Amino acid sequence: MTGDGIDRTAVRRDRFSGGPARSFLSSLAADERIFAADLAVDRAHVVMLAERGIVEGAVAGEILAALEAVESAGHDALPDGEDVHEAIETAVIERMGPDGGRMHTARSRNDEVATCIRYRLREDVIETIEATIGLRARLADVAADHTGTIMPGYTHLQPAQPTTVAHWALSYESTVRRDTARLLDAYDRINRSPLGAAAFAGTPFDVDRERTAELLGFDGVIENSIDAASSRDFLLETTGALSTLATTLSGLAEDLIVFANRGFLELDDDYASTSSIMPQKKNPDTLELVRAVAGDAVGGFAGLATTLKGLPRAYNRDLQRATPHAWDAVDAVSEATRVAAGAVGTAEWDGETLAAEAGAGFSTATGVADLLAAAGVPFRTAHEVVASAAERGADFGAVAAAAEEHLEDPLESYVDPAAVEATLDPAESVASRSSTGGPAPEAVEETLSDARGRLEADREGLAARTDALAAARDRLDAEVDARV
Ligand code: ARG
């Protein structure tokens, strides 16, 4: 009941959706996630309405004071409603009477919710970006410690060629670097304001869309009001980038699981688990969960894409069920990224086991073929010689015997035996691969310093964005304080 004795919420609810579908229709519980966002959006809108003379200054002040009280009471104290937007408005009206309803002048829940989602999602994406930067820093540290740690490299999970732990770690650093870039890109498209689009067709009130955008820290507006109220491609794009990151993480997790299995590394106890029945077990459960998060992310993407596909312009209530897919994906992937960083950053690599395994399965065979090819033997012939050697063994004698069978002249007439011996050594093999991006320590050092530079640049890029948001929060607070 309000000052003029009319219970408007009851009037509205009596007629619509008070029936059995009420809880199906309501997003109030899920909207807790955008409670703070909605309050900020309300404040910016009311400040702008006052500045434009659309709502009287004194009324605006009362609304802003009521919003403060609603904020202190918290989401759980909200009255019932179809969603957080309706519930907050009802709470404001309950506190100050029908003038509270002026808050919804020149807007709709459609532009309001789109603004709230963008407002909240950008914070979540900032967290994910931070997590990717953290992971990259840990990978770079692993690389710095292990430029000389030889390890076996695999294709098809079969021993293939020796490499180093640093080379392996930096391979993930550069993939995750692109994940950071994709998320930064997505952020810049998220960070535009749909507010002022109203239901979809704009409003006859003389609103200042740029002003509310600025007060909320957005980089500008989504211009077309139909696009602004109804598009959710920013959710798809973000979830797509999260899916890509989660896929990268799943590979990293799988590598670590395999390496732990082979005794190449030991996971820190904080990132392992045991069995409830087998007391001796140390299991990589944490990494298995990281691996599984790709399912959450891709599931979120699929849920979103399926929900959004074929929706007509402009707003449809389907959009209410689209949003949580993005929340689930961003939460799961941020956490998985942090956990992966911790697991890889704390693992203890076993240099001896790695070195012993690095030459297994004649992993230096390609190098021997390369040596023959460099001496003038056609590479395909060299390949055959070494393939035949591989059937006999993985040492100089095997190569010499194979050469005798397949080449016109003895092996020594093509290559220096000492060079063959050197090539058969995994560390020498690694050292010889020094072109850009290769595993040789000097090449890795270069990749590493490049990685550190890009890491710093991304840190700065992220800080510029978070600083802009903090500045906008301060600006809005100051405007509100000046009016209550
Ligand atoms: N809660 C809704 C959502 O999340 C916003 C409400 C818009 N409702 C409407 N009938 N147009 O999308």
Boltz pocket constraint, residues with backbone or C-beta under 6 A from the ligand:
constraints:
  - pocket:
      binder: B
      contacts: [[A, 27], [A, 82], [A, 83], [A, 109], [A, 110], [A, 113], [A, 315], [A, 316], [A, 317], [A, 319], [A, 320], [A, 321], [A, 323]]
      max_distance: 6.0
